[in-house]
Amino acid sequence: MATKAKKLTAMLLAAVMVLSVCACGDAAEDDYVKGETAGKDINKSVAADDVFTLNYSNKYSMNPMVATNTNNQLVCNLVYENMIEVDNNYEAQPNVITEWKTEDGEHWVFTVDTSRRFHNGEQMTAKDVAYSLNVAMNSERFARRLNCVIGVGANDEKTFSVTLSKANYLLPNLMAIPVIKNGSYKDDHPDGTGPYKYASDYKSLLKFDKYPNAATLPLDVIYLKEYNTVDSTISAFEDSLLDIVMNDPSAPTNLGYGSSNEIRGFNTTNFHYIGMNTETGEMAYDGLRFALNYAFDRESLVDQFNGFALETMLPVSPACSFYSESYAKQFKYNLKQVQEILGNMGLKDYDEDGMLEMKVGEEVRELDLDFVVCSASSIKTNVAHKFAEDMQTLGLKVTVRELAWSEYTTALEQGNFDLYYAEVRLNPDFDLSMLFKPDGKLNYGKVNDETLMELIGSYLGAKSDGRKDACANMCAQIINSGYIVPLCFEKHQMITHRGVIEGIKACENNPLMNVQNWKVTFGEVAKKTDDTNK
């Protein structure tokens, strides 16, 4: 009998993001990344048994529309299929939805693959997909990315229509959303069409024979075990009781699985940037804000991530086809450029104390920039202190305030800062309006720029042949006005035992997307790898 789904709870990842805070690869080759991360190191190199097991948590929902626990989301990726997948270059790829059309970016028609079957054997139709999109629009997990959708309805068994409040030619990028059976949103385990289905006791997953690629699935059974603490998860992985773990290398909960395992990094839209108070204080001067585009050592930040990040000078991912590298490279770390801009602003050492002052009329003012950062992340505090040290060499005083989460958010809400280090998970279409709209919850810098909002709309409303130029215009308005300083986009990690899985193409919205092309090897190959490591 259907039971009411468990209420949404904060997932592990959300606990470590600094603001209210998706992307995959093609199937051509394995995304194996050699490296290690700081944290609790795990040195077990091979699987010790011949069963495949994933972690899950019975305390949190297994309904994919509300599942916020990272482990449960991973299990859901096997039971449910996304409408559309998004690759590592942020390009939409057909999946359950096979085609899409629009004439104006506002009115869309989607065609679905009706050969798909739910695990109960019933045919999937456009009505099920439209229903799933409607459910997602009202779920905390997906509602933000779908706030431009104002209407969804099935036309017939094969097609459904979507109407937007404004043109967005990147709508398919937002539709990496699981499909559930019509009418099942209250179920703890709604019916799906994915490659695996739940066993009757929900303690394992069984290969779904009616899945289109069932013949190539690497495993007949995937077992589910529950480990709810960091230490128990580490022990289970060391003892090969778990075969996959997911890791956020920037989080305080970073497990730091070492290079004796296989670590596969995948792109995310987790965006790190420096925000500025454009309304009051020293950062109200746009020249000073602009100078700071050159003031942050992004390469050293990526080094702190042990390579699991992409440095960016623009507020869109460098992995995008519409990222302008020629424009972005102008804003590389360059303290001489900072010094020149500050000098052109009239900042100099008027009282010969070794520090810069600003002359306003006849008044000479000392500068002391108040930089707030959440103390929970050593990576972020390191960036803040490195910036302060660099500015000290130029004669510009910066005071870094490391604040606990509640104090940090209070400072932002009250405008009690000059600069702040922020992290936000952007939507997969890189709609930046959430950061800059005048009444936006994340517009802590009090940006009020109608031209920018128009440029964001033009970018979203641009067809593919004009998107790069529209994106460059949007980014130029942000960078030239000095509203934020982009730093990097995170990569997250899928970690497995060495030599056990080949063919992984992990992505944020579906780390297990390519499971039908995996090769999973236990026994002799694992033993051979172990002998090689001796």
C-alpha positions, 0 to 999 in steps of 0.5 A: 500500500502506498504510504506518505513520503517522508518529509524533506530533510537537509542532505549532507551536502547542503549542510556544508554549502555556504549559501543556498546552494548538475553535469555528465560525460559522454560514454566514450571512455572512463573518467578516471582521475588519479589523485588524493584529497585531504581528510581521513585517508583510506588505503584499501585498494581492491574489493574483497568479496564478489557482491556489489553493495551501495550505502543508503539511509532508512532515516531519509526518503527514497522518493526521488522527488524529495530524496536529499540524502546523497546515498539515497540519491545514488540508489535512486539513480538506478531505480529511476531515469532522468527525463534528459541527461546533461553532459560534462559540457552542459549539453542536454542529451536525449534519454526518456525524452527523445526530442524537443522543439520550440519556436520562441523559447517559451512554448515547448513540445517534448516527445517521450520514448513510450517503449519504456516500461515501469517496473510493474510492467505498465507502459510509460507515456507522456502523461507520466513524464508531464506528471513528474515535471509537475511534481518536481515544480512543487518539490523543494529539491527541484522547484528553484530550477523550474520557477520559470515553468508556468504550465505543463500538460500531456498532448497525447501518449507520446508528447507533452507541452511546457509553457514558460514565463519567459524565453529560455532556450536552455530549458532542456538543461533543467530537465535532468529530473526523475520520472515516476508513475502518474499518481505516485508522488506520495509513495515512499518508493514510487514506480520507476523505469530505471535499470534496476528495481527494488526487491520486495524487502527493499534491501537490494536492487534487481536487474530490470529485464524490460530495461532497454539495455538490460542485456548489458547491465553488469550486475544482476543484484545490487545490495543495500546496506546502511551506514549512517556515520563517517567512521562506519562508512570508512570502515565499510569501504575499507572492508569492501562492504561498500563498493562506491562512495561519493565525496565533496572535497570541499566539505568538512565531512570530506572523507579523503579517500586516497590514491590507492583507490580510483577517484573520478571527478565530475563537474558540478555547478557549485560556484565559488565567488567573492561578493561585495557590498555595492551599497555602503562602505569602501566597496561602493566604489566600482573602480576598487571592485573592478580591481579585485578581479585580478586580486585572487590566486585561483590556481592556488585555490584549485591546488587546495582542491587537489585539482578537483575544481575548475578555475573561472574568471567568469560566472559560468563554467569553463566547461560550457561551449559558450564560455569565452576563454579569450575574454576570461584570460584577461582577468588572471591573477595579477597584483601589478594590475591591481596596483595600477588600477588603485593608483589610477583611482587616486589611492596612495600613501598620503601620510607615509605610513606604508598603507594606502589612503583615499582622498575624498574632498579634503578628507584623507581616509584610511582603508580597511576592508572587512572580509567575512568568511565562514570558518567551517571551511579551511579552503575558504579561510585560506583564500581570504587570508592569502588575499589579505596578505597579498593586499598588504604587500600593496598597502591595502589593509584587509581584516578577515573575520572568520565567523560561524555559520549563523554569525556569517549569515547574519552578517550577510543579511545585515550588510555588515561586510565589505567582501564575503566568500560565497558558494552557491549551486547554480542551475544547470542553465547558469541563470544568474538572476538569483544572485542579482535580482534586486529582491533576490535572497542571495543579492547580499551585495545589494546590486540594482542593475536593470541593464544586467537583468536585461542581459541575463534575459537576453542570454537565456533567450538566445538560440545556440548560434547567438548564445556565446555572444549573449553570455559574453555581454552578460559576463562583461556587465558583471565583471566590469561593474565588479559585482562579484569576483568568480573563483572556481567551480567544484568537482565532486568525486566518485570513489571505487576500489581499484580495478573493480569498475571500468566505464564509469561516466559520473555526473552530478545529476546521475553519477551512475548514468552509464551503468549499462556500459560498466564492466565490473570485475571481482575475484581473479582481477581483484586478487591480481591487482592486490598482488601487484600492489604488494 
